[in-house]
Every structure is written in C-alpha cells, then in structure tokens.
Amino acid sequence: MKAQIIQIGNSQGIRIPKMMLEETRLSGEVELEVHADGLLIRSVQKPRGNWDAAFKSLADTDDDQPVNAVPATAFESKEWKW
C-alpha cells in the first residue's frame, strides 16, 4: 500500500488506514525503529505487563511454592528452634 507523507504542524506524518490499525492492533503509543530499508512501527512493549495477573493466578492455585525447595532435615524438623 502506498501513502503520502503529509505536513502536521512543524512535523510530517502519514495517515494509517483504520483497517491496517485494526489488523495490526496498533493504538495509543507506538515505538518507531529505523531500519536500513525503512521505518518499523510497533506497539510499545511492556516487559512485565501482565506479571501481576500471573502472580495472582499462581497464588490462587497454590502454585507459588519454591521450585527447588529442599525438604527439611530431621535436625531442622525436630531439634532446631525456629
């Protein structure tokens, strides 16, 4: 698809058709990255975006126990005062 670069105030921009925005699910803030053959536009990446929901899900299913938990020794279970 071809598009025209247009004047927007002191800057320039392009109009992105609604169909392309819906197909790519772009909205709000985006990242722009310059490549040798053009410009890449993509959604802002939020590295820890859904961690809160994931941790809540783990807690709700009681799956938040340490993976490498070492069983208590006889000394730790009977003689040690916690």
Wavefront OBJ file of the C-alpha trace (Angstrom):
o trace
v 0.000 0.000 0.000
v 1.274 3.462 -0.843
v 0.765 6.505 1.391
v 1.630 10.193 1.214
v 3.831 11.966 3.743
v 1.814 14.982 4.922
v 2.573 18.140 6.887
v 1.353 18.071 10.519
v 2.288 21.378 12.155
v 6.090 21.613 12.149
v 6.386 17.831 11.670
v 5.435 15.368 8.993
v 3.463 12.154 9.203
v 1.447 9.542 7.377
v -2.177 8.523 7.686
v -2.597 4.862 8.537
v -5.903 3.417 7.327
v -8.263 2.202 10.059
v -8.280 -1.296 8.540
v -4.484 -1.575 8.951
v -4.631 -0.281 12.527
v -7.292 -2.845 13.424
v -5.424 -5.672 11.707
v -2.149 -4.828 13.479
v -3.877 -3.847 16.755
v -1.870 -0.622 16.924
v -3.264 2.128 19.133
v -2.078 4.791 21.526
v 1.672 4.883 21.994
v 3.917 3.097 19.468
v 7.650 2.548 19.030
v 9.438 3.723 15.883
v 12.614 1.979 14.778
v 14.781 2.975 11.816
v 15.963 0.110 9.590
v 18.190 0.190 6.508
v 15.186 -0.270 4.219
v 12.566 1.753 6.070
v 10.756 2.527 9.284
v 9.237 -0.075 11.621
v 6.160 0.879 13.673
v 5.129 -1.448 16.502
v 3.209 -1.461 19.773
v 5.099 -0.388 22.866
v 6.483 -3.485 24.558
v 5.788 -3.732 28.286
v 8.204 -6.411 29.527
v 6.350 -7.012 32.796
v 2.887 -6.044 31.588
v 0.844 -8.947 32.973
v 3.033 -10.152 35.803
v 0.523 -9.071 38.457
v -2.199 -11.285 36.957
v 0.237 -14.191 36.554
v 1.381 -13.976 40.187
v -2.226 -13.747 41.409
v -3.086 -16.840 39.358
v -0.163 -18.723 40.924
v -1.250 -17.729 44.421
v -4.899 -18.644 43.742
v -3.910 -22.159 42.642
v -1.330 -22.545 45.437
v 1.343 -22.931 42.768
v 3.664 -20.292 44.207
v 5.880 -22.661 46.159
v 9.651 -22.612 45.554
v 10.655 -24.896 42.696
v 13.849 -26.119 44.316
v 12.620 -26.332 47.905
v 14.769 -28.742 49.888
v 12.836 -30.893 52.361
v 13.646 -30.187 55.981
v 16.184 -32.485 57.583
v 15.448 -34.357 60.804
v 17.577 -31.800 62.656
v 15.607 -28.885 61.182
v 12.275 -30.558 61.883
v 12.878 -31.698 65.479
v 15.872 -30.019 67.099
v 16.140 -26.571 65.567
v 14.167 -23.783 67.281
v 12.639 -21.560 64.607
l 1 2 3 4 5 6 7 8 9 10 11 12 13 14 15 16 17 18 19 20 21 22 23 24 25 26 27 28 29 30 31 32 33 34 35 36 37 38 39 40 41 42 43 44 45 46 47 48 49 50 51 52 53 54 55 56 57 58 59 60 61 62 63 64 65 66 67 68 69 70 71 72 73 74 75 76 77 78 79 80 81 82
